[in-house]
Structure formats: C-alpha cells, structure tokens
Amino acid sequence: MSRADAAWLHMEDPSNLMMITALFTFKGRLDPAVMRAMLEEKLMPYDRFRMRVGYPKIGIGRPLWKQYRHFNLDDHLDLRVLEAPGDEPALMRLVSELMSTPLDRELALWKFHIVHGFGEGSAMICRIHHAIADGIALLRVLLSMTEQDAEVLEAPNRTGALMVNEASITVKPSKLIDVARGYGTVAQDLGKLLLETEPPSPFRGHLGVSKTAACTQSISLESIKAARQRAGCTVNDVLMAAVAGGLRAHHSRIEGEPAAHINLRAMIPVDLRKPGKEQPLGNRFGLVFLGLPVGLDDPKQRLAEVQKRMNALKRSPQAVVVLGLLAAVGSIPADMQQHIVDLFGSKGTAVVSNVPGPREPLAMAGQAIDSLMFWVPQSGRLGLGISVLSYGGKVKFGVAADANLKVNAQGLAQDIEAALQELIQAL
C-alpha cells in the first residue's frame, strides 16, 4: 500500500469514516443479476476490488493489499426496497444511514446497494473506501462500467460522453513540483497556515457518528457558463462563490450574519496525475486551502474575491507540498498520524470537491442513468463536506454534515442553490 493510501486508511475513526459515497438514480428498474454480471465483467479486472487490507506479520511497516481465498462478489452487493413513500427524502435518509455505517475490514473495502422503490425506478448507492483510490480515479472506474444511453447512440455527432476533466483547479503537476523544489518559502508559508486559527462557526464542533446527506436540484450548466462569461471568470469560480454565499446564508440563519472580515477555509482536493498517462488506482492528489469570503454580503464582491484567491492558488505549490506531507504521514505510526491529521483539520471548516462529470446521458446495466451525485468524507475532525458534480449539462451540489453540528444539511444545500441563482442574476 502506498504511503498516501495508508494515510487515508489510518485517518478513519467512528466519527469520520473514510468512504466516498456515490449515488446513481435510474429511470427504470435495475435487474440485480444484470448488475452482478456487469460488475464481474467490468469491475473485477481491477484487482484492488478483490483485495482486503492486510498487515505485516512482524507488526512493523505499512498495511498492504492482500488477495484472499474467500472473496465473493455477493458479499459486496446488497438489495433493498426504499421505505415509503419512496421519494427523494427517503432516499437521502438511506444514503445518510449507509454513509454512517463502516465497511467490513475483513472484506474488500467497498459495497454497492441496489435500491428498488425509488419512484418508478431504482437507485444504486456505492460506498468505496478512500484507501482504494481518490475521487477522480474512482469516478473514472465507475464511469468505465457505463455505456451511452440508447437515445444518445441514435443521435448524431455526440462525443465525449465519458470525459472527466482532470481537476476543478487546473494545475500542471510537473511544473508545480519544479516550483516546489526551488521555492524556499513553501515550508514557511505552510507553517504560517498551520499557526492560523479557524474562526468558530456553526459548521464546526464536536463530532458524532451519524451523518446527514442532502443534495440540490439539478441546475443548468449553460446558465452557469453564461454567467461566468459575463463575469470574465471560470465556472469553478462561480461554483465556489455560490458555496461561500450558501455558507453565509446558513450562518446567518443559525447564529446571525458573520462579520465582514470572516473567512472560512475550504480544503479543496487537486488531482496531481499527469495527463495522457495511464490512470492507476490509489491516491494522487494534494489539497489547497481556499478562504471563502463568507463575510461579504454582495454576491459580485464575493465572486471577485474568490476569483482572486483561486488564481493565486493555481500558481502555488501548496497542493504538491500537502501530497508529500500525506505520504510522509503514511510512513509513521497510526497513533501519531492522527495528531497531524487533527492539526490540519483544525485549519479548515469544510472539504469542498468539484468533479466535472460526463457531458452526455449514460446507462448502466441496461438502464438509463437519471442523475449522479457523490459525497466526500471529511478527514481531520471536519464535520462538513460539500461536493459538486456535473452530468448531462446539469450541476448538483451535495452536502454531508455531521448530525451533531447545528447545520441542517438540506437547508444548506438549498442555501447554496439560492446563492448560485442570486449570483447568476446579479451578473
């Protein structure tokens, strides 16, 4: 197991399970037998999905991926019927329950749950441990199990259905590595960051075991692109400004408006794989810290400030340095790792992950995929995760919040959606 993979394995505790949770909804009813056959054909060739975690016999060294004789695909497929009335709130309750339930360490660290009774169709909830791979790699794996929707195949001149962009923050890893090697103040800047204190807010607090999942309605990607063109910024700038606006609105509802100078840091994953090369499983990403200007009341001012800070991060080697730190953390004893992870977690408020997904409608196991969503785990004692995923010309935000916090996950999702619409109208 690589040092970075080992670090994510050891970060897990009952209050923060290191699972990436994905949700597929389908217009029709999934056939479990067809789904099983598809997994046998398309997922099982990835040997890590047939391995469990093992440890050196002498008790020293990193954990390892270990083949085991009793692997059974049926252990990783679960079939259930959604509770009445079979609507989206019922589905979110099930996602929340599964998100709060650990994977069996005696088995390979993943499980798919086929859910019937979601309206007239079905859903599938996928839980995969972060130690297997990061979100970018796992999305590629999941999309490798899809096919173009039959309606798409009949339409001419449609391409790029399986395209997933490299990262929400575009960086050139090789260039940043060179910069990091010769950048004498990296350690100083990182040290300054670790000395800073995150302001108190309703988004931080003592964590429990239960998590709550929610998501927005689908939002037109074209309307976001039109807004970013009017503002002269990127789509990601608009999305991050909407997150800042949603956090401000939710903060105001719970504890009153934040002061004008208040910033809440988001930990943003950045893919550091080199484009054009084979994309193996595992974790190959860094983190950057973005201060979200939640104290600014004007949506256009928030966007301008987010754009300025995002541009600075694109030129910073911070992501490469954090990847190196994660690798180093994976080499030390697990009990010492937790202290370092907690230190990093104290410097942020939320994990925010934006993954551009497939542009065209897809199908899986013979059924058209109606929507896609995912939720990120929150490491380092963080209790809030915000995810953004585009699919078929639409965008959705997901919120995962610790149930012990004052945050209402669905309310925050609605506040982010409202902040995005306000920003689009203001531009």
C-alpha positions as CSV (number, residue, x, y, z in Angstrom):
1,M,0.0,0.0,0.0
2,S,1.4,3.4,-0.9
3,R,2.1,5.9,1.9
4,A,-0.7,8.2,0.8
5,D,-3.2,5.2,0.7
6,A,-2.1,4.1,4.1
7,A,-2.6,7.7,5.4
8,W,-6.2,7.6,4.3
9,L,-6.8,4.2,5.8
10,H,-5.4,5.3,9.2
11,M,-7.4,8.6,9.2
12,E,-10.6,6.6,9.7
13,D,-12.4,6.7,13.0
14,P,-16.0,6.1,14.0
15,S,-16.8,9.8,13.7
16,N,-15.3,10.1,10.3
17,L,-15.5,7.1,8.0
18,M,-13.1,7.5,5.1
19,M,-15.6,6.4,2.4
20,I,-16.6,8.1,-0.8
21,T,-20.3,7.6,-1.3
22,A,-21.8,7.8,-4.8
23,L,-25.5,7.8,-5.8
24,F,-26.9,6.7,-9.2
25,T,-30.6,7.1,-9.9
26,F,-32.3,5.3,-12.8
27,K,-35.5,5.8,-14.7
28,G,-36.2,2.1,-14.8
29,R,-35.8,-0.9,-12.5
30,L,-32.3,-2.3,-12.1
31,D,-32.0,-6.1,-12.5
32,P,-29.6,-7.3,-9.8
33,A,-28.5,-10.3,-11.9
34,V,-27.6,-8.0,-14.8
35,M,-25.8,-5.6,-12.4
36,R,-23.8,-8.5,-10.9
37,A,-22.8,-9.7,-14.4
38,M,-21.7,-6.2,-15.3
39,L,-19.6,-5.9,-12.1
40,E,-18.0,-9.3,-12.8
41,E,-17.0,-8.1,-16.3
42,K,-16.0,-4.5,-15.7
43,L,-15.1,-4.1,-12.0
44,M,-13.4,-7.3,-11.1
45,P,-10.5,-6.7,-13.6
46,Y,-9.4,-4.0,-11.1
47,D,-7.6,-6.3,-8.6
48,R,-7.8,-3.9,-5.7
49,F,-11.6,-4.5,-5.6
50,R,-10.8,-8.2,-4.9
51,M,-8.3,-7.5,-2.1
52,R,-8.7,-6.7,1.6
53,V,-6.3,-4.9,3.9
54,G,-3.6,-7.0,5.4
55,Y,-0.7,-6.2,7.8
56,P,2.9,-7.3,8.0
57,K,3.3,-10.4,10.2
58,I,6.0,-8.8,12.3
59,G,3.7,-5.9,13.0
60,I,6.1,-3.3,11.5
61,G,5.5,-1.4,8.3
62,R,2.6,-0.2,6.2
63,P,-0.6,-2.1,5.6
64,L,-0.8,-4.0,2.3
65,W,-3.4,-5.1,-0.2
66,K,-3.9,-8.8,0.2
67,Q,-5.6,-11.4,-2.0
68,Y,-7.9,-13.7,0.0
69,R,-9.4,-17.0,-1.0
70,H,-13.0,-16.4,0.2
71,F,-13.7,-13.3,-1.9
72,N,-17.3,-13.5,-3.0
73,L,-18.9,-10.8,-5.2
74,D,-22.2,-11.4,-3.4
75,D,-20.7,-10.0,-0.2
76,H,-20.5,-6.7,-1.9
77,L,-24.0,-6.5,-3.4
78,D,-27.0,-5.6,-1.3
79,L,-30.6,-5.4,-2.5
80,R,-33.3,-3.5,-0.6
81,V,-36.6,-1.7,-1.0
82,L,-36.8,2.0,-0.2
83,E,-39.2,2.9,2.6
84,A,-42.5,4.5,1.7
85,P,-43.2,6.9,0.1
86,G,-40.1,6.1,-2.0
87,D,-39.3,9.8,-2.6
88,E,-36.0,11.8,-2.5
89,P,-36.2,12.5,1.3
90,A,-36.5,8.7,1.9
91,L,-33.5,8.1,-0.4
92,M,-31.4,10.7,1.4
93,R,-32.2,9.1,4.7
94,L,-30.9,5.8,3.4
95,V,-27.8,7.5,2.0
96,S,-27.2,9.1,5.4
97,E,-27.6,5.7,7.2
98,L,-25.1,4.0,4.9
99,M,-22.7,6.9,5.0
100,S,-22.6,6.4,8.8
101,T,-22.0,2.7,8.6
102,P,-18.4,1.3,8.4
103,L,-17.3,-1.1,5.7
104,D,-16.3,-4.6,6.9
105,R,-12.5,-4.7,7.3
106,E,-12.5,-8.4,6.8
107,L,-13.7,-8.0,3.2
108,A,-12.6,-5.8,0.2
109,L,-13.4,-2.2,1.2
110,W,-16.4,-1.5,-1.0
111,K,-20.1,-2.3,-1.3
112,F,-22.9,-1.4,-3.7
113,H,-26.5,-1.2,-2.6
114,I,-29.3,-1.6,-5.2
115,V,-32.4,0.2,-4.1
116,H,-35.8,-0.6,-5.6
117,G,-38.9,1.5,-5.0
118,F,-37.4,4.9,-5.7
119,G,-40.4,6.3,-7.6
120,E,-40.9,4.3,-10.8
121,G,-37.2,3.4,-11.0
122,S,-34.3,2.4,-8.9
123,A,-31.2,3.8,-7.3
124,M,-27.7,2.5,-6.5
125,I,-25.6,3.7,-3.6
126,C,-21.9,2.9,-3.9
127,R,-19.6,3.0,-0.9
128,I,-15.9,2.8,-1.6
129,H,-13.0,3.4,0.9
130,H,-10.7,6.3,0.2
131,A,-7.7,4.0,0.6
132,I,-8.6,2.2,-2.7
133,A,-8.4,5.4,-4.7
134,D,-9.3,9.1,-4.6
135,G,-12.5,10.6,-6.0
136,I,-11.1,11.4,-9.5
137,A,-9.8,7.8,-10.0
138,L,-13.0,6.2,-8.6
139,L,-15.2,8.3,-10.8
140,R,-13.3,7.0,-13.8
141,V,-13.8,3.4,-12.6
142,L,-17.5,3.9,-12.1
143,L,-17.9,5.5,-15.5
144,S,-16.0,2.6,-17.1
145,M,-19.0,0.5,-16.1
146,T,-21.4,2.7,-18.1
147,E,-22.5,2.8,-21.7
148,Q,-24.1,5.6,-23.7
149,D,-27.8,5.8,-23.3
150,A,-29.6,4.3,-26.3
151,E,-31.2,7.6,-27.1
152,V,-27.7,9.2,-27.3
153,L,-26.4,6.5,-29.6
154,E,-29.2,7.3,-32.0
155,A,-28.3,11.0,-32.1
156,P,-25.5,12.0,-34.5
157,N,-22.3,14.0,-33.7
158,R,-22.4,13.4,-29.9
159,T,-19.0,12.7,-28.4
160,G,-17.2,12.9,-25.1
161,A,-19.8,11.0,-23.0
162,L,-17.1,9.5,-20.8
163,M,-14.9,12.6,-20.5
164,V,-14.0,13.6,-17.0
165,N,-11.8,16.7,-16.6
166,E,-8.5,16.4,-14.7
167,A,-9.4,18.7,-11.9
168,S,-11.6,21.5,-10.8
169,I,-8.5,23.6,-10.2
170,T,-6.3,23.3,-13.3
171,V,-2.7,22.8,-12.4
172,K,0.4,21.5,-14.2
173,P,1.8,18.9,-11.7
174,S,5.3,18.7,-13.2
175,K,5.7,22.4,-13.2
176,L,4.5,22.8,-9.7
177,I,6.9,20.1,-8.5
178,D,9.7,22.0,-10.0
179,V,8.5,25.2,-8.4
180,A,8.1,23.4,-5.0
181,R,11.7,22.1,-5.2
182,G,13.1,25.6,-5.7
183,Y,10.6,27.5,-3.6
184,G,12.3,28.4,-0.4
185,T,9.3,29.8,1.4
186,V,6.9,26.8,1.0
187,A,7.6,25.4,4.4
188,Q,7.4,28.9,5.9
189,D,4.0,29.5,4.2
190,L,2.7,26.1,5.2
191,G,3.9,26.7,8.8
192,K,2.1,30.1,8.8
193,L,-1.1,28.4,7.7
194,L,-0.9,25.8,10.5
195,L,-0.4,28.5,13.0
196,E,-3.6,30.3,12.0
197,T,-6.9,29.6,13.8
198,E,-10.2,28.9,12.0
199,P,-13.0,31.2,13.4
200,P,-15.8,29.5,15.4
201,S,-18.9,28.8,13.4
202,P,-22.0,26.5,13.4
203,F,-20.1,24.4,10.8
204,R,-17.5,23.2,13.4
205,G,-17.9,21.3,16.7
206,H,-17.7,18.0,18.5
207,L,-18.5,15.2,16.0
208,G,-20.6,12.2,16.5
209,V,-21.2,9.0,14.4
210,S,-24.3,9.9,12.4
211,K,-24.0,11.9,9.2
212,T,-26.8,13.6,7.2
213,A,-26.7,13.7,3.4
214,A,-28.6,16.1,1.1
215,C,-28.3,17.5,-2.4
216,T,-29.7,20.3,-4.5
217,Q,-32.0,20.1,-7.5
218,S,-30.2,19.9,-10.9
219,I,-29.0,23.3,-12.1
220,S,-28.4,24.2,-15.8
221,L,-24.7,24.2,-16.6
222,E,-25.4,26.6,-19.6
223,S,-26.7,29.2,-17.2
224,I,-23.5,29.0,-15.1
225,K,-21.3,29.2,-18.2
226,A,-23.2,32.2,-19.5
227,A,-22.7,33.9,-16.0
228,R,-19.0,33.2,-15.9
229,Q,-18.6,34.6,-19.4
230,R,-20.3,37.8,-18.3
231,A,-18.0,38.0,-15.2
232,G,-14.8,37.0,-17.0
233,C,-14.1,34.2,-14.6
234,T,-14.2,30.4,-14.6
235,V,-17.1,28.1,-13.9
236,N,-15.3,26.9,-10.8
237,D,-15.0,30.5,-9.5
238,V,-18.8,30.8,-9.8
239,L,-19.4,27.5,-8.0
240,M,-17.0,28.3,-5.2
241,A,-18.6,31.8,-4.8
242,A,-22.0,30.1,-4.6
243,V,-20.7,27.8,-1.8
244,A,-19.4,30.9,0.1
245,G,-22.8,32.6,-0.4
246,G,-24.7,29.5,0.9
247,L,-22.5,29.2,3.9
248,R,-23.1,32.9,4.7
249,A,-26.9,32.5,4.4
250,H,-26.9,29.4,6.6
251,H,-24.6,31.0,9.2
252,S,-27.0,34.0,9.2
253,R,-30.0,31.8,9.8
254,I,-28.3,29.9,12.8
255,E,-26.1,32.5,14.5
256,G,-26.6,35.8,12.7
257,E,-24.6,37.4,9.9
258,P,-20.9,36.7,10.1
259,A,-18.6,39.8,10.4
260,A,-17.4,41.3,7.2
261,H,-13.8,40.1,7.7
262,I,-14.7,36.4,8.3
263,N,-13.3,33.8,6.0
264,L,-14.0,30.1,6.3
265,R,-11.3,27.8,4.8
266,A,-12.3,25.1,2.4
267,M,-9.9,22.2,1.8
268,I,-10.1,21.5,-1.9
269,P,-8.6,18.3,-3.5
270,V,-6.5,18.9,-6.6
271,D,-5.7,16.0,-9.0
272,L,-1.9,15.7,-9.5
273,R,-1.8,12.9,-12.1
274,K,0.0,13.7,-15.3
275,P,-2.5,14.0,-18.2
276,G,-2.1,11.5,-21.0
277,K,-0.8,8.7,-18.9
278,E,-2.4,5.5,-17.6
279,Q,-4.5,6.5,-14.5
280,P,-3.9,3.8,-11.8
281,L,-6.0,3.5,-8.7
282,G,-4.6,4.9,-5.4
283,N,-4.4,8.5,-4.1
284,R,-2.5,11.0,-6.1
285,F,-3.9,14.4,-5.2
286,G,-3.0,17.3,-2.9
287,L,-5.0,19.8,-1.0
288,V,-5.2,23.5,-1.2
289,F,-6.8,25.8,1.4
290,L,-9.2,28.4,0.0
291,G,-10.5,31.1,2.2
292,L,-14.2,31.5,1.4
293,P,-15.3,35.2,2.0
294,V,-18.5,34.4,3.8
295,G,-18.4,37.9,5.5
296,L,-19.0,39.7,2.2
297,D,-22.7,40.5,1.6
298,D,-22.6,41.4,-2.1
299,P,-22.5,38.3,-4.4
300,K,-20.4,40.1,-7.1
301,Q,-17.8,41.1,-4.5
302,R,-17.7,37.5,-3.2
303,L,-17.1,36.3,-6.7
304,A,-14.3,38.8,-7.4
305,E,-12.6,37.8,-4.1
306,V,-12.9,34.1,-4.8
307,Q,-11.5,34.6,-8.3
308,K,-8.5,36.5,-7.0
309,R,-7.8,33.8,-4.4
310,M,-8.3,30.9,-6.8
311,N,-5.9,32.5,-9.3
312,A,-3.3,32.7,-6.5
313,L,-3.8,29.0,-5.6
314,K,-3.2,27.9,-9.2
315,R,0.3,29.3,-9.1
316,S,1.0,27.9,-5.6
317,P,2.8,24.6,-5.0
318,Q,0.7,24.1,-1.9
319,A,-1.1,21.0,-3.3
320,V,2.2,19.2,-4.1
321,V,3.6,20.0,-0.6
322,V,0.5,18.6,1.0
323,L,0.7,15.4,-1.1
324,G,4.2,15.0,0.1
325,L,3.1,15.6,3.7
326,L,0.4,13.0,3.3
327,A,2.9,10.5,2.0
328,A,5.2,11.2,5.0
329,V,2.2,10.8,7.4
330,G,1.5,7.4,5.9
331,S,5.0,6.3,7.0
332,I,4.7,7.0,10.7
333,P,2.8,5.0,13.4
334,A,-1.0,5.4,13.1
335,D,-1.4,7.0,16.6
336,M,1.0,9.7,15.6
337,Q,-0.7,10.2,12.3
338,Q,-4.0,11.2,14.0
339,H,-2.3,14.2,15.7
340,I,-1.1,15.6,12.4
341,V,-4.4,15.0,10.7
342,D,-6.3,16.7,13.5
343,L,-3.9,19.6,13.2
344,F,-4.7,20.0,9.6
345,G,-8.4,19.6,10.3
346,S,-8.3,22.5,12.8
347,K,-7.3,24.8,10.0
348,G,-10.4,24.3,7.9
349,T,-14.2,24.3,8.0
350,A,-15.2,22.0,5.1
351,V,-13.9,19.7,2.4
352,V,-15.2,21.1,-1.0
353,S,-14.7,18.8,-4.0
354,N,-15.8,19.7,-7.6
355,V,-15.6,17.0,-10.2
356,P,-16.7,17.7,-13.8
357,G,-18.6,14.6,-14.9
358,P,-19.8,13.1,-18.2
359,R,-21.4,15.5,-20.6
360,E,-23.9,13.2,-22.2
361,P,-26.6,10.9,-20.7
362,L,-25.3,7.4,-19.8
363,A,-26.7,4.0,-19.0
364,M,-25.6,1.2,-16.6
365,A,-26.7,-2.4,-16.7
366,G,-29.2,-1.6,-19.4
367,Q,-30.9,1.3,-17.5
368,A,-30.6,5.0,-18.3
369,I,-28.9,7.0,-15.5
370,D,-31.2,9.8,-14.5
371,S,-28.8,11.5,-12.1
372,L,-25.4,11.2,-10.4
373,M,-24.2,12.5,-7.1
374,F,-21.3,11.8,-4.7
375,W,-20.3,12.9,-1.1
376,V,-16.8,13.3,0.2
377,P,-15.5,12.0,3.6
378,Q,-14.4,14.7,6.0
379,S,-11.0,14.0,7.5
380,G,-9.2,15.7,10.4
381,R,-12.2,16.3,12.6
382,L,-14.1,18.3,9.9
383,G,-17.8,17.8,10.0
384,L,-18.9,19.3,6.7
385,G,-18.3,18.1,3.1
386,I,-19.6,19.9,0.0
387,S,-19.4,18.2,-3.4
388,V,-20.2,19.4,-6.9
389,L,-20.8,17.2,-9.9
390,S,-21.9,17.9,-13.4
391,Y,-23.8,15.4,-15.5
392,G,-25.6,15.7,-18.8
393,G,-25.5,19.5,-18.9
394,K,-26.7,19.9,-15.3
395,V,-24.9,20.5,-12.0
396,K,-25.8,19.4,-8.5
397,F,-24.3,20.2,-5.1
398,G,-24.2,17.6,-2.3
399,V,-23.8,18.3,1.4
400,A,-22.7,15.8,4.0
401,A,-22.9,17.1,7.6
402,D,-22.2,15.6,11.0
403,A,-25.5,15.2,12.8
404,N,-24.0,16.8,16.0
405,L,-23.5,20.1,14.3
406,K,-26.1,22.9,14.1
407,V,-26.1,22.5,10.3
408,N,-29.2,21.4,8.5
409,A,-27.8,19.6,5.5
410,Q,-30.8,20.0,3.3
411,G,-31.2,23.6,4.4
412,L,-27.6,24.3,3.5
413,A,-28.0,22.6,0.1
414,Q,-31.0,24.9,-0.6
415,D,-29.0,28.0,0.6
416,I,-26.1,27.1,-1.8
417,E,-28.6,26.7,-4.7
418,A,-30.2,30.0,-3.8
419,A,-26.9,31.8,-3.6
420,L,-25.9,30.4,-7.1
421,Q,-29.2,31.7,-8.6
422,E,-28.7,35.1,-6.9
423,L,-25.2,35.3,-8.3
424,I,-26.3,34.4,-11.8
425,Q,-29.0,37.1,-11.7
426,A,-26.5,39.7,-10.4
427,L,-24.0,39.2,-13.2
